Amino acid sequence: MDYIYLALFIIVLTLSLVGLNKLDAMTKKRHKQAAYKLLETSSPDAQEVKRTIKCLRLYGGRWKKDKECIQLVERLQNKL
């Protein structure tokens, strides 16, 4: 019976890891879309631009940097 609980625990941990990775990817995509929307507007709100830059840096990666996020941050900083 203990082996069943162990197997269920491992399955739950694996599913939670997959779910968290999907949520992280969806959030990153949402922030990228917000950045593109801000770049298209003629005069975006400064606070919104700063918040988007902060989120892009957060979701851009620590060790493996996302080049698209880095470019978006640079373009948003130039927009300020």
Protein Blocks (a to p, Z undefined) as FASTA:
>chain_A
ZZmmmmmmmmmmmmmmmmmmmmmmmmmmmmmmmmmmmmmpmbdcfklmmmmmmmmmmmno
jklccfklmmmmmmmmmmZZ
